[in-house]
Amino acid sequence: MIETRIRFGIIGCANIARKVSRAILLSPNTTISAIGSRSLEKATAFASENGFPETAKVYGNYDAVLDDPDVDAVYVPLPTSLHLRWAVVAAQKKKHVLLEKPVAINVGELDRILEACESSGVQFMDATMWMHHPRTEKMKEVLSDQQRFGQLNSLHSTCSYVGEGDFLKNNIRVNSNLDSLGALGDMGWYSIRAILWALDYQLPKTVTAIRDAELNESGVILSCGASLNYEGKVVTFYCSFLSNLSTDLIALGTKGNLRVHDFVVPFTETVGHYYVVSNSKWVKLGLDPEPSEFKITTELPQEALMVQEFARLVERIHSGDAKPEKKWPMLSRKTQVVIDAIVASINDGYEPFEVVN
Amino acid sequence: MIETRIRFGIIGCANIARKVSRAILLSPNTTISAIGSRSLEKATAFASENGFPETAKVYGNYDAVLDDPDVDAVYVPLPTSLHLRWAVVAAQKKKHVLLEKPVAINVGELDRILEACESSGVQFMDATMWMHHPRTEKMKEVLSDQQRFGQLNSLHSTCSYVGEGDFLKNNIRVNSNLDSLGALGDMGWYSIRAILWALDYQLPKTVTAIRDAELNESGVILSCGASLNYEGKVVTFYCSFLSNLSTDLIALGTKGNLRVHDFVVPFTETVGHYYVVSNSKWVKLGLDPEPSEFKITTELPQEALMVQEFARLVERIHSGDAKPEKKWPMLSRKTQVVIDAIVASINDGYEPFEVVN
């Protein structure tokens, strides 16, 4: 049997593309066949610095990658405002699309991307890596466990980091023409996805941004928080470019609590930790029991597992065994819908904003 | 030199009084000289079960304790709605007042208690034990450290437990005649105090309760959350009688993060843990550094340190060296003011409610 690997093209040389390039090379069912940048020199340097196979083609533009018949799927790490244009062209050219998050400036743009993918019959997935760590599935088992966790009553997530150097002046993530969602799109994305994930992808009825969000002079969100209204639950998150790195999730149930302090990127590549405590009691001199630590190891890093899963779905389509998996575009869309509602709440003076799917 | 000990009277035999009785006996500068209950039998049993000194007097009512010239200070573990009456009488009879939390049903009642204490020149303190653990001071040092923590941007606290057995039917904490504040008074008290503590006792401008709070049929809060508006910060908490025990605080600063998972009562009586990480960076394959664990040991449990500090303040007053310390009534009052504002926000359809000192 001849080994088939899904052949990736990459458009753009963003920093995050280094991690995903490595992931494509680590994943057993994928390889890199092309990279394009607006600068041929940059693309050439990127390919050599990141150990691309010698067969990989290097282009001085994005179109050539999308026109290359040796490219099955394209990874798009471009600034968010460019996603609409390039993801749609990629889909039209029958390339499967692995799209960096945040996937779009708003759900209207995302819908055009998803429609293009659907009408071309290509797979769409956003690059939310932590979803693919085996720890994520294990934590979901905890949340679903009626004995250890019970019914979910409260969630809080924080996702933040401090941009280094001149980040707040020059990074694309704070440039209103490139990434107007700022910290909400870059880091809030993870918190919102985690909340949706914990609640079986049920959308909140309303969202209310917490006063006051911090915006830069061109209106890009540097820091904000919100509460998501699920009847009878208290669900909140905080995201920021101004606070020390955090990617925390705490979930409280009627029978137990789950905590994780590095859910977006594990402290250690090969092991993910989380903490669970169940049926806690006040005892005479303290609390009992103490939370237990769980460690989930993974041979492949989460980003390689993501690429592997994406390629598995593409293989199924290529072999005629299946249509594109609809779960992934659905998750992207719900995450974006919540983001849009939070932006609307901020713009509407922190009033509750109805979430419409 | 003759050893002088501040002599405590206790009115009421609530469960929490067992812990505080032990604390009074452990603290080197205090002793128990009397206990009163509506039932003499109950008071007698309580005294014997909790190792009271043989000299301790046992009364079948509260007044006798407050009239006893061998009582210097009184500990009041009665249901919240009875605080006004008994704390005021105690103060009028020149007894120093250590009052269980929540201190009152609302700030109007608290003010009458504080006025009675002030006009009698007696010390007032609420029984928020965790404030007195040496860990608390160490954590404050972290929050004040410009290198390790920087400027505080976000706080989240959860304080919850599930009442055992028929708690939700019969416990005084869910009885609208005894403790109408419910989970907000019992557990939210700790989160609010922790937030005030972290922010140098600055009051928020407004508070906004998170929809929807859960109330029982007589209007007692079983579960709620709120955001506290400090300009440019995202500060939230969750408190509940319906979620597994949690007493967490997470603080995010521009340079570091602080986390504690048992701030109200440490898992182990003699040691309190907390976690700090500073200047975290994304590195190629993960995050760096991992949070560090800090362990603060204490010979005396936090409730004994509380009693000891209270008695130290009383001694200073007795010896004529000082007036009552105003810090403690101020902290109680600010905590109560925030609680009142959250109740008002819930009653006002979750609108932001201005906090007035």
Interface residues (C-beta under 8 A of the other chain):
Chain A: R18 K19 G150 N153 S154 H156 T158 S160 Y161 V162 E164 T206 T208 I210 R211 D212 E214 S223 C224 G225 S227 N229 E231 G232 V234 T236 Y238 S240 L242 S243 N244 L245 S246 D248 I250 L252 G253 T254 K255 G256 N257 R259 H261 D262 V265 P266 F267 T268 E269 V277 S278 N279 S280 K281 W282 K284 L285 G286 L287 D288 E290 P291 P301 Y350 P352
Chain B: R18 K19 G150 N153 S154 H156 T158 S160 Y161 V162 E164 T206 T208 I210 R211 D212 E214 S223 C224 G225 S227 N229 E231 G232 V234 T236 Y238 S240 L242 S243 N244 L245 S246 T247 D248 I250 L252 G253 T254 K255 G256 N257 R259 H261 D262 V265 P266 F267 T268 E269 V277 S278 N279 S280 K281 W282 K284 L285 G286 L287 D288 E290 P291 P301 P352
